[in-house]
Amino acid sequence: VLTPFREILEERRAAGAAAGAFTCYNGETASGVLRAAETAGVPAVLLVSAGSLRAPGGRFLLPMLRAAAERAGVPACVQLDHVADLDLARAALEAGAEAIMADGSKLPYAENVAYVRAVAAEAARRGAGVEVELGHIEGGEDVAAATAAGALTDPDEAAAFVAETGADCLAVSIGNVHGAYAAPPDLDWERLARIRELVDLPLSLHGASGLPDGDVQRAVSLGIAKVNVNAEIRARLLVELERRLPEAQPGANLLDLGGALESAVAEVVAAKLELLGGGVAAKEDAA
Ligand code: 13P
């Protein structure tokens, strides 16, 4: 069921849980993500990276993901992830993105505010949501390399930033990175708690691949309402692809291969969703 980004995040926040947001590069990833979310009885955000929109076939990706979200048995929406290009953000909104991660985190503060406001104005015309980033989450979106943490989010500045931009969600930089952690992750929990005190918006944690399960759960308990996962799904897909290729090659069987890849994605996603709380099982326990 296509559901507004804001509504998904607010509902998860109220449930003391977090929404899982998973990068989808094709139909197999999207259906694997949604299958896991439907089994768990939780919403899902289908992320699309700016790089994959520019890649071959990229112009078909967003409409396909939107169709997948519409047909999902759980609340779902499509978000264009980290984009620093207003034209691409606009094109994604036109193609059916329900939210934009307006990433001006490499810009000076005032330019970041101006950029986010421009995206927010476009998004508002279509009832779409906007996520912002302050401080900088290092690391590649589509390619994982060992990465050290970037500039951390300043809690006071974050409070001013969300007030000035009218954002719906703030991505925190508390030692998290995209891709692979160069050193064992050491998240700044006090900083997260302070941001939580000062910013009354759903907060998101990017770079969940490679974080210990306990860290993800702790982040949710400290108020993270959205958790982004990408690299672990890609890595698992490639392992599965290598494993299945020998069976697929003799008959050039793409269909069995697709099914195996979808299941591999669903497994990774199911394991992450379990850490985020608020699923069917949790509701049944509470009843
Ligand atoms: P990982 O690739 O580290 O899981 O990060 C995903 C992410 O934060 C996408 O925005």
Boltz pocket constraint, residues with backbone or C-beta under 6 A from the ligand:
constraints:
  - pocket:
      binder: B
      contacts: [[A, 23], [A, 81], [A, 82], [A, 140], [A, 141], [A, 177], [A, 178], [A, 179], [A, 180], [A, 205], [A, 206], [A, 207], [A, 208], [A, 209], [A, 210], [A, 228], [A, 229], [A, 230], [A, 231], [A, 232]]
      max_distance: 6.0
